[in-house]
Amino acid sequence: MIDALEVKVYKLYAIEGDKPLKAFADVAINDAVLIKGIKVIEGREGLFMSMPQDQGKDKKWYESVRCLSNEVRQQIADVVLTAYKSSVR
């Protein structure tokens, strides 16, 4: 992991019910950048994180926030999924 990044879940909004969408999370990076609207989704292979997306004019969905390295994306996902799992216990 990149040591220079401090990733914290700022707010977590759990969603009740049996639908795949389980929560929204707002994540602070280094107490300087806030990413709002990260989704926690239950997929066929378990929980995963989805970055915020906007729908284009072509009706396709595009990430509005993109991690340029898999290492950073995994670090954010680990923090978000850990926070979600501890909130539903």
Secondary structure by P-SEA (a helix, b strand, c coil): ccccccccccbbbbbbccccccbbbbbbccccccccbbbbbbcccccccccbbbbccccbbbbccccccaaaaaaaaaaaaaaaaaaac
